[in-house]
Amino acid sequence: MTIHTLLTALVKAYEIQGIYAQSNAFNTHGTDHVILVKLASAAVVSWLLGLTESQTMATISHVWMDGHPSRIYRGAENTIPRKGWAAGDASMRAVHLALLVRAGQVGVPSVLSAVPWGFYQRDFGGKGFEFIQGFGDWTVRNVLYKVMPVEGHGIAAVEAVLVQRGRLLEMGFSVRDVERIEIRTTRAADLIINKRGPLGNAAERDHCMQFVVALALLKGGVPEVGDYQDESCWVKSQALESLRERVVVVSDDRLTADYLDLEKKSIGSGLKVYLCDGTVLPEVLVEYPIGHVRNPKTSAAVRDKFVRSMRLVFSDAHIAKVLAAVEDDEMSISEFVNLFWLPGSSRPGL
């Protein structure tokens, strides 16, 4: 297998997840969206293993008949670190299912439609899947890169509040002068990261719109991983907790429509600041935050994040070698993977 094989597999995996997710809301049935990670991974691994069409269909049938993760670990007071490894767990399960089928396991032809125990009846409200476009490369061309450790629906609000902070200081005010903050955003953001009450761990904090906005305003910069940890000064900050209680999040129909529009596909938030003396800072609307393919700063930001992360282990010369390898379609995957191991480095433990 070569880099070309790897990139082709990536496009396929993204597309399966993206096209299914466009019109099929698994979360409304309590199922976490990583079910699509399992589905896409199973299909692509079957392709990589050279399975026949009937074997691939059998593998996919095992995906649908599996038990599926509840999305409880992403919501409200139940948010826990599992959300960070759920996709890896789904991928691992997909590989296991494909190997089982290669070894001779058969599938179930009516796994979706059987009554009463098929997936549609048991897990999807009795209706079938809907698709509004065919499979191609749409998803990978419209991906949102996560360039800061903030749940994706909250990134626009973080950018907006930093703009407002600059305005605030230019006008001679300080954060102490803020009475409240109003954020209008998508229905998805309202559902996933609009949280009140105690936040018991880092996983809850990075998935709380009020926390990340208050943090960015007080800090004067984007949140970092360490800011969410229990020992962080921000977690213990009474000023942040007070400000968080004064951040109001509301779902907006227009922003939701633009979020769902395949032509626009924005992921926006508008943020307005009210000061104690009655002054109102006009709304800052960010529709395409950094990380969105339509933001001209995204490419540089993604590259900077990659280099910054790689520098934790590798030299600049070695990083340049890795970046060059990605452009070499004919490089073997084994050669590419070897670039991420250094002689003398310790083996990671579980």
Buried (B, 14 or more C-beta within 10 A) or exposed (E): EBBEBBEBBEBBBBBBBBBBBBEBEBBEBEBBBBBBBBBBBBBBBBBBBEBEEEBBBBBBBBBBBBEBBEBEBBBEEBBBEBBEEBBEBBBEBBBEBBBEBBEEBEBBEEBBEBEEEBBBBBBBEEEEEEEEEEBEEBBBEBEBBEBBBBBBBBBBBBBBBBBBBEEBEEEEBEBEBBEBBBBBBBBBBBBBBBBEEEBEBBBBBBBBBBBBBBBBBBBEEBBBEEBBEEEBEBBEBEEBBEBBEBBBBEBBEEBBEBBBEEEEBBBBBBBBBBBEEEEEBEBBBBBBBBBBBEBEBBEEBBEEBBBEEBEEEBEEEBBEEBEEBEEEEEBBBEEBEEBEEEEEEEEEEE
